[in-house]
């Protein structure tokens, strides 16, 4: 999920049952099972097996990816087999479901494109079955219908009605496939003809068989295509065709301005694309077509041209900041103006904490003129007006809001239908930064400041002590289930900002002693809590005193945990030049990042790609995390981990940024900048971003460059008295 704490929360809430279904989906998500693979060897969301003497071509146990014959560029799936007597083979193509993305397909048939060099008769074709999320797997049918033949050297659209997946001689099982919840398509050995066969498969969808040839008008051509060159890639943007039946956009490229070739495919609800030219000094021409679910394409757009040019480090930093900021600008919820939890994902699942981070990214964008100050103020005004009408409980917002209505979404289960103090703290951190930045005497900026001050005054931090004499704050409260979750906030982790803001509150403050009894608590409960998630006694009393790879840790469980611990509470709170009774957090945070770098260099589990230029373990999609090494090291690098550590490890993080972009960019850079993560050991690359992880890159790079967000947050008048009350003192000891 998002944080190690969030993993605990998910486990607690799962006791109550699974969360609600996704509220809404794009046309692309309602239809597409497979379109393209970002990985260039085997498609990650697949698996194959074979029993000799049959043969099946596999790439690291997965469906091989092929670029020569495609319907939707840049690649398709390659199915090569021999069905021999006594043998067997099967290849499973999975819908890429993951956190934040639960599919609900629409249609009465499985649709796919197939290509054979020599043609394929029905009896020689594979068998096919489909399975849903309830575990029901249909009987098999032939890929090519009986009596039919797949023609040679031409792409053919195959239609397999779900009603046809029935047992030919009846069945004792009255279960039925739910196509809405389809999770996999399996290709199985058919007749043992002992022949060598090869198929290319592309654009696997769920749709309506009767509409497979297309209905309605062919989409019109996209307009206003622009192309902007960077160091090694080109950003494309266009105005959508506006038609409701646009499933994808097909991008075409020319290297001479005359002959265009298919380049790539983009989902129909997006109007950006990144082309990776791979080096500075290259020029390309582009055009874009709109396509419907049947593959009918519009005329091409007008042509746009761009060239790449060499970027220095400052240019690279600005490029990364602007691209990651787009997550909160181009892809924000249109009604709420706030950040979505994850993309691709539910387009109405607004994340409160991510939106707080996004507000700080918005301030950076205004200062660096990625957008104008007026545009930023208008967006923030939309956000605060939405928040003012959204669900709150004792002044505290929930984890997720429905971007259409502002109502709580109990995503993690029925007990998650109320206040989330941590997400609210992340949001308030960002809003307090914005209150200081938007300081001009205009109607918009006055309203922004007034709304934020009102929210700040209305958060009842003291309510979340649960009892008047409690020595710790609690994460959740539900209007129906009160303190059922009863999750205490105990550090070291990402929640330090909760205690800082609760103590700083001008209206509902808690005693400064809670910082020491709750956040840094020494109670038996706090010790057991740390031991529970860290599974170690090292640092179970908040302070540590050990060293890892020769690098000391003053505060932290084990080697310090995932690196977002050093980011989320420090986006606004400036740890430099001060210490509490436990540590100087700027120095401690630097050491935690250096420990992760040292672990990647040592690479005890021999994962591919690790080194001084490729490190950073944190929470995210497919992450093993970084709570303990090597135990939690599964080979996944989270892009934000090292990049958002830029203020602590500027030289080391810049090495990572250059490597990520120039060496891995074709697989880990997209329309919102760097993807959430990647795993070279497993050949896992996926076009996914999370709201909690994109903005820390923007904000912490800015704190490294100018200290802007730190300066704004610390200038709030409530902050210094809070630090004094806790016992922070000046500490100018060397951080690096």
Residue pairs with C-beta under 8 A, 6 or more apart in sequence:
1 7
1 10
1 99
1 619
2 619
2 620
2 690
2 692
2 693
3 493
3 494
3 562
3 564
3 568
3 619
3 692
4 493
4 533
4 561
4 562
4 619
4 625
4 627
5 422
5 475
5 493
5 494
5 495
5 533
6 619
7 619
8 487
8 533
9 412
9 416
9 475
9 485
9 487
10 412
12 415
12 485
12 487
13 19
13 412
13 413
13 415
13 416
13 485
14 412
14 413
15 413
16 413
16 414
16 415
17 413
17 414
18 413
19 410
19 411
19 412
19 413
19 416
20 409
20 410
20 411
21 102
21 104
22 101
22 102
22 103
22 104
22 345
22 346
22 349
23 346
23 348
23 349
23 402
23 409
24 346
24 347
24 348
25 103
25 104
25 346
25 347
26 267
26 268
26 269
26 344
26 347
27 244
27 245
27 246
27 247
27 268
27 269
27 293
28 247
28 248
28 267
28 268
28 269
28 344
29 101
29 103
29 344
30 103
30 104
30 105
30 106
30 206
31 105
31 106
31 107
31 205
31 206
31 207
31 247
31 293
32 203
32 204
32 205
32 247
32 267
33 93
33 95
33 105
33 110
33 182
33 185
33 204
33 205
33 206
34 43
34 45
34 77
34 93
34 201
34 202
34 203
34 204
35 72
35 203
35 248
35 265
36 72
36 73
36 74
36 75
36 264
36 265
37 43
37 44
37 65
37 75
37 77
38 667
38 685
38 686
38 687
39 65
39 667
39 683
39 684
39 685
40 65
40 67
40 75
40 667
41 59
41 60
41 62
41 64
41 65
41 683
42 58
42 59
42 60
42 61
42 62
42 63
42 64
42 65
42 683
43 62
43 63
43 64
43 65
43 77
43 93
44 62
44 682
44 683
44 684
44 685
44 686
45 93
45 94
45 95
45 96
46 62
46 63
46 77
46 91
46 92
46 93
46 94
47 61
47 62
47 91
47 92
47 94
48 56
48 58
48 61
48 62
48 63
48 89
48 90
48 91
48 92
49 56
49 89
49 90
50 56
50 58
50 87
50 88
50 89
50 90
51 87
51 88
51 89
52 84
52 87
53 84
53 85
53 86
53 87
54 81
54 82
54 83
54 84
54 87
54 88
54 89
54 189
54 192
55 81
55 82
55 84
55 87
55 89
56 80
56 81
56 82
56 89
56 91
57 64
57 78
57 79
57 80
57 81
58 64
59 65
60 683
62 683
63 77
63 78
63 79
63 91
63 93
64 77
64 78
64 80
65 75
65 76
65 77
65 78
66 75
66 76
66 77
66 78
66 200
67 74
67 75
67 76
69 76
69 115
69 155
69 200
70 76
70 200
70 202
70 262
71 113
71 155
71 202
71 203
71 295
72 202
72 203
72 248
72 250
72 265
73 250
73 251
73 262
73 263
73 264
73 265
74 262
74 263
74 264
74 265
76 113
76 115
76 200
76 201
76 202
77 93
77 200
77 201
77 202
78 198
78 199
78 200
78 201
79 91
79 126
79 187
79 197
79 198
79 199
79 200
79 201
80 196
80 197
80 198
80 199
81 89
81 126
81 189
81 197
82 194
82 195
82 196
82 197
83 89
83 124
83 189
83 190
83 191
83 192
83 193
83 194
83 195
83 197
84 192
84 194
85 192
85 194
86 192
87 189
87 192
88 188
88 189
89 188
89 189
90 186
90 187
90 188
90 189
91 186
91 187
92 184
92 185
92 186
92 187
93 184
93 185
93 186
93 187
93 204
94 183
94 184
95 103
95 182
95 183
95 184
96 686
97 103
97 183
98 621
98 688
99 342
99 621
100 341
100 342
100 345
100 346
100 349
100 690
101 342
101 344
101 345
101 346
103 180
103 181
103 182
104 180
104 181
105 179
105 180
105 181
105 182
105 206
106 180
106 206
106 207
107 179
107 205
107 206
107 207
107 208
108 161
108 162
108 163
108 179
108 208
108 209
109 159
109 160
109 161
109 162
109 206
109 207
109 208
109 209
109 212
110 128
110 130
110 159
110 160
110 162
110 185
110 204
110 205
110 206
111 157
111 158
111 159
111 160
111 203
111 204
111 205
111 206
111 207
111 209
111 212
111 293
112 157
112 158
112 160
112 201
112 202
112 203
112 204
112 205
113 155
113 156
113 157
113 158
113 201
113 202
113 203
113 295
114 120
114 143
114 150
114 155
114 156
114 158
114 199
114 200
114 201
115 153
115 154
115 155
115 156
115 199
115 200
115 201
115 202
116 150
116 151
116 152
116 153
116 197
116 198
116 199
116 200
117 152
117 153
117 198
118 152
118 198
119 149
119 150
119 151
119 152
120 144
120 149
120 150
120 197
120 199
121 144
121 149
121 150
122 142
122 144
122 145
122 146
122 147
122 148
122 149
123 142
123 190
123 191
123 193
124 190
124 191
124 193
124 195
124 197
125 142
125 143
125 144
125 150
125 190
126 142
126 143
126 187
126 188
126 189
126 190
126 199
127 140
127 141
127 142
127 143
127 187
127 188
127 189
127 190
128 140
128 141
128 142
128 143
128 160
128 185
128 186
128 187
128 188
129 137
129 138
129 139
129 140
129 141
129 165
129 185
129 186
129 188
130 137
130 138
130 162
130 165
130 177
130 179
130 182
130 184
130 185
130 186
131 137
131 138
131 177
131 182
131 183
131 184
131 186
132 177
132 178
132 179
132 180
132 181
132 182
132 183
133 178
133 181
133 182
133 183
134 175
134 178
134 181
136 175
136 176
136 177
136 178
137 186
138 162
138 165
138 166
138 177
139 165
139 166
139 167
139 168
139 171
140 165
140 188
141 160
141 164
141 165
142 190
143 158
143 160
143 187
144 150
144 158
150 156
150 158
150 199
155 202
157 212
157 213
157 294
157 295
159 209
159 212
161 209
162 177
162 179
165 177
179 206
182 206
185 204
203 295
205 293
207 293
211 293
211 294
212 293
212 294
213 294
214 292
214 293
214 294
214 295
214 296
215 245
215 294
216 243
216 245
216 292
217 243
218 292
218 296
218 297
218 298
219 241
219 243
219 245
219 246
219 290
219 291
219 292
219 296
219 297
219 298
220 241
220 242
220 243
220 290
220 298
220 299
221 241
221 288
221 289
221 290
221 298
221 299
221 300
221 301
222 238
222 239
222 240
222 241
222 249
222 271
222 288
222 289
222 290
222 298
222 301
223 238
223 239
223 241
223 301
223 302
224 238
224 239
225 236
225 237
225 238
225 286
225 287
225 288
225 301
225 302
225 303
225 304
226 236
226 237
226 238
226 304
227 234
227 235
227 236
227 284
227 286
227 304
227 305
227 306
228 234
228 235
228 237
228 306
229 306
229 307
229 308
229 309
230 308
230 309
230 311
230 319
231 280
231 308
231 309
231 310
231 311
231 315
231 316
231 319
231 661
231 662
232 276
232 277
232 278
232 279
232 280
232 308
232 661
232 662
232 665
233 274
233 275
233 276
233 277
233 308
233 665
233 669
234 274
234 275
234 277
234 284
234 286
234 306
234 308
235 272
235 273
235 274
235 671
236 251
236 272
236 273
236 274
236 275
236 286
236 288
236 304
237 271
237 272
238 249
238 271
238 288
238 301
239 271
240 246
240 268
240 271
240 290
241 290
241 298
243 290
243 292
245 292
245 293
246 268
246 290
246 291
246 292
247 267
247 268
247 291
247 292
247 293
248 265
248 266
248 267
248 268
248 290
248 291
249 265
249 266
249 267
249 268
249 270
249 271
249 273
249 288
249 289
249 290
249 291
250 262
250 264
250 265
250 288
250 289
250 290
250 291
250 297
251 262
251 263
251 264
251 265
251 266
251 273
251 275
251 286
251 287
251 288
252 260
252 261
252 262
252 263
252 286
252 287
252 288
252 289
252 300
253 260
253 261
253 263
253 275
253 284
253 285
253 286
254 260
254 261
254 284
254 285
254 286
254 303
255 283
255 284
255 285
256 285
257 285
257 303
257 305
260 285
260 287
260 300
263 275
263 286
264 273
264 275
266 272
266 273
267 344
268 290
268 291
269 347
270 671
272 326
272 330
272 671
273 288
273 671
274 669
274 670
274 671
275 284
275 286
276 665
276 666
276 669
277 284
277 308
278 666
279 308
280 308
280 309
280 310
280 311
281 307
281 308
281 309
281 310
282 307
282 308
283 305
283 306
283 307
283 308
284 305
284 306
284 307
285 303
285 304
285 305
286 303
286 304
286 305
286 306
287 300
287 301
287 302
287 303
287 304
288 300
288 301
289 297
289 298
289 299
289 300
289 301
290 297
290 298
291 297
291 298
311 319
313 654
313 658
316 657
316 658
316 661
317 657
317 701
317 705
318 368
320 643
320 657
320 661
320 673
320 674
320 697
320 701
321 364
321 365
321 368
321 370
321 697
321 698
321 701
321 702
322 365
322 368
322 370
323 669
323 671
323 672
323 673
323 674
324 361
324 672
324 673
324 674
324 694
324 695
324 697
324 698
325 361
325 362
325 364
325 365
325 370
325 694
325 695
325 698
326 671
326 672
326 673
327 339
327 343
327 358
327 672
327 673
327 689
327 691
327 694
327 695
328 339
328 355
328 358
328 361
328 362
328 691
328 694
328 695
329 362
329 365
329 370
329 371
329 379
330 671
330 672
331 340
331 343
331 672
332 338
332 339
332 340
332 358
332 379
333 339
333 340
333 347
333 348
333 350
333 403
334 403
335 386
335 403
335 404
336 350
336 382
336 383
336 386
336 401
336 403
336 406
337 379
337 380
337 382
337 383
337 386
338 350
338 351
338 352
338 355
338 358
338 383
338 386
338 387
338 401
338 403
339 350
339 351
339 354
339 355
339 357
339 358
339 691
339 695
340 346
340 347
340 349
340 350
340 351
340 354
340 403
340 691
341 349
341 350
341 351
341 354
341 400
341 690
341 691
342 349
342 621
342 688
342 689
342 690
342 691
343 672
343 688
343 689
344 687
344 688
347 403
348 402
348 403
348 404
349 400
349 402
349 403
349 409
349 411
350 400
350 401
350 402
350 403
351 399
351 400
351 423
351 691
351 692
352 397
352 398
352 399
352 400
352 401
352 420
352 423
352 424
352 426
352 427
353 399
353 420
353 422
353 423
353 424
353 425
353 426
353 427
353 692
354 426
354 690
354 691
354 692
354 695
355 383
355 427
355 430
355 691
356 423
356 426
356 427
356 428
356 429
356 430
356 431
357 426
357 430
357 568
357 571
357 691
357 692
357 694
357 695
357 696
357 699
358 430
358 691
358 695
359 380
359 383
359 427
359 430
359 431
359 433
359 434
360 429
360 430
360 433
360 434
360 571
360 572
360 695
360 698
360 699
360 709
361 694
361 695
361 698
361 699
362 371
362 376
362 379
362 380
362 434
363 376
363 433
363 434
363 437
363 708
363 709
363 712
364 370
364 698
364 699
364 702
364 708
364 709
365 371
365 376
365 698
366 372
366 373
366 375
366 376
366 377
366 437
367 437
367 702
367 708
368 702
371 379
374 444
377 438
377 442
377 444
377 445
377 448
378 444
380 434
380 438
380 448
381 444
381 447
381 448
384 431
384 447
384 448
384 451
384 452
384 455
385 451
386 406
387 397
387 406
387 427
387 451
387 455
388 451
388 454
388 455
389 406
390 397
390 401
390 406
390 407
391 397
391 398
391 401
391 406
391 407
391 408
392 419
392 458
393 418
393 419
393 477
393 478
393 479
394 419
394 459
394 460
394 463
394 464
394 477
395 455
395 458
395 459
395 460
395 508
396 419
396 420
396 421
396 424
396 459
396 460
396 463
396 464
396 477
397 419
397 420
397 423
397 424
397 427
398 408
398 409
398 410
398 416
398 417
398 418
398 419
398 420
398 423
399 411
399 412
399 416
399 420
399 423
400 408
400 409
400 411
401 407
401 408
401 409
402 408
402 409
408 417
408 418
410 416
410 417
414 480
414 481
415 476
415 478
415 481
415 484
415 485
416 476
416 478
416 485
417 478
417 479
417 480
417 481
418 476
418 477
418 478
418 479
418 480
418 481
419 464
419 476
419 477
419 478
420 475
420 476
421 461
421 464
421 473
421 474
421 475
421 476
421 477
421 489
421 498
422 475
422 489
422 494
422 495
422 498
424 459
425 495
425 497
425 498
425 501
425 502
426 497
426 568
428 455
428 456
428 459
428 501
429 497
429 501
429 569
429 571
429 572
429 573
429 713
430 571
430 572
431 452
431 455
431 456
432 452
432 456
432 572
432 713
432 716
433 572
433 709
433 712
433 713
434 448
434 452
435 448
435 449
435 452
435 453
435 456
435 716
436 712
436 713
436 715
436 716
437 712
438 444
438 445
438 448
438 449
439 445
439 449
456 505
456 506
457 506
457 507
458 507
459 501
459 505
459 508
460 508
461 473
461 501
461 502
461 505
461 508
461 509
461 510
462 502
462 505
462 508
462 509
462 510
463 477
463 508
464 473
464 474
464 475
464 477
464 502
465 472
465 473
465 474
465 510
465 514
466 474
466 483
466 486
471 513
471 514
471 517
471 518
471 521
471 523
472 488
472 489
472 490
472 514
472 517
472 518
472 521
472 523
472 525
472 526
473 488
473 489
473 498
473 499
473 502
473 510
473 514
473 518
474 483
474 485
474 486
474 487
474 488
474 489
475 485
475 487
475 488
475 489
475 495
476 483
476 485
476 486
476 487
477 483
478 484
478 485
488 518
488 525
488 526
488 529
489 495
489 498
489 499
489 518
489 519
490 518
490 519
490 521
490 525
490 526
490 529
490 530
491 519
491 520
491 542
491 555
492 530
492 539
492 542
492 555
492 556
492 557
492 560
492 561
492 565
493 561
493 565
494 564
494 565
494 567
494 568
494 569
495 519
495 569
496 519
496 569
496 573
497 568
497 569
497 572
497 573
498 519
499 510
499 514
499 515
499 518
499 519
500 515
500 569
500 573
500 719
500 722
500 726
502 508
502 509
502 510
502 514
503 509
503 510
503 511
503 512
503 514
503 515
503 722
503 725
503 726
504 716
504 718
504 719
504 721
504 722
505 718
506 718
512 722
512 725
512 726
512 727
515 580
515 726
516 581
516 726
517 523
518 526
519 542
520 542
520 582
521 542
522 541
522 542
526 542
527 540
527 541
530 539
530 540
530 541
530 542
530 557
531 537
531 540
533 557
533 627
534 540
534 557
534 558
534 561
534 627
534 628
535 627
535 628
536 557
536 558
536 628
538 544
538 546
538 557
538 558
539 546
539 553
539 555
539 556
539 557
539 558
539 560
540 557
542 555
542 582
543 554
543 555
543 582
543 583
544 553
544 554
544 555
544 556
544 557
544 560
545 552
545 553
545 554
546 552
546 553
547 553
548 558
548 559
548 595
548 598
548 599
548 629
549 594
549 595
549 598
549 599
549 602
550 598
551 591
551 594
551 595
551 598
552 591
553 559
553 560
553 588
553 591
553 592
553 595
554 582
554 583
554 584
554 587
554 588
554 591
555 582
555 583
555 585
555 588
556 565
556 588
556 592
557 627
558 627
558 628
559 592
559 595
559 596
559 599
559 626
559 628
559 629
560 566
560 588
560 591
560 592
560 595
560 626
561 592
561 626
561 627
562 617
562 618
562 619
562 623
562 625
562 626
562 627
562 641
563 592
563 593
563 596
563 616
563 617
563 618
563 626
563 638
563 641
563 642
563 644
563 645
564 618
564 619
564 640
564 641
564 644
564 692
564 693
564 696
565 592
566 589
566 592
566 593
566 645
566 648
567 640
567 644
567 645
567 696
567 700
568 692
568 696
570 585
570 589
570 700
571 695
571 696
571 699
571 700
571 703
571 709
571 713
572 709
572 710
572 712
572 713
572 714
573 710
573 713
573 714
574 703
574 707
574 710
574 711
574 713
574 714
575 584
575 585
575 586
575 589
576 586
576 710
576 735
577 586
577 730
577 731
577 732
578 584
578 723
578 728
578 729
578 730
578 731
579 585
579 728
579 729
579 731
580 726
580 727
580 728
580 729
581 727
584 731
584 733
584 735
586 647
586 648
586 735
587 733
587 734
587 735
587 736
589 645
589 648
590 648
590 649
590 735
590 736
593 642
593 645
593 648
593 649
593 652
593 653
594 649
594 652
596 615
596 616
596 617
596 626
596 629
596 641
596 642
597 612
597 615
597 642
597 649
597 652
599 615
599 617
599 629
599 630
599 633
600 610
600 611
600 612
600 614
600 615
600 616
601 610
601 611
601 612
601 615
603 610
603 611
604 629
604 630
605 630
605 633
605 635
607 633
607 635
607 680
607 681
608 635
608 680
608 681
609 637
609 680
609 681
610 637
612 652
612 655
613 655
613 656
613 658
613 659
613 663
614 637
614 656
614 659
614 660
614 664
615 637
615 641
615 642
615 656
616 637
616 638
616 639
616 640
616 641
616 642
616 643
616 645
616 656
617 623
617 624
617 625
617 626
617 629
617 632
617 633
617 636
617 637
617 638
617 641
618 625
618 626
618 638
618 640
618 641
618 693
619 625
619 638
619 693
620 636
620 638
620 640
620 676
620 677
620 690
620 693
621 676
621 677
621 686
621 688
621 690
622 634
622 636
622 677
622 679
622 684
622 686
623 634
623 636
623 638
623 677
624 632
624 633
624 634
624 635
624 636
625 632
626 632
626 633
626 641
634 679
635 679
635 680
635 681
635 682
636 677
636 678
636 679
636 684
637 677
637 678
637 679
637 680
638 676
638 677
638 693
639 660
639 668
639 674
639 675
639 676
639 677
639 678
639 693
639 697
640 674
640 676
640 693
640 694
640 696
640 697
642 649
642 652
642 653
642 656
642 657
643 653
643 656
643 657
643 660
643 674
643 697
643 700
643 701
644 696
644 697
644 699
644 700
644 701
645 652
645 653
645 700
646 653
646 654
646 700
646 701
646 703
646 704
647 700
647 703
647 704
648 735
648 736
649 736
650 704
660 668
660 669
660 674
661 669
661 674
664 678
667 678
667 685
668 674
668 675
668 678
668 685
669 675
670 687
670 689
672 689
672 694
673 689
673 694
673 697
674 697
675 685
675 686
675 687
675 688
675 689
676 686
676 688
676 689
676 690
676 693
678 684
678 685
678 686
679 685
699 709
702 708
702 709
703 709
703 710
713 719
714 720
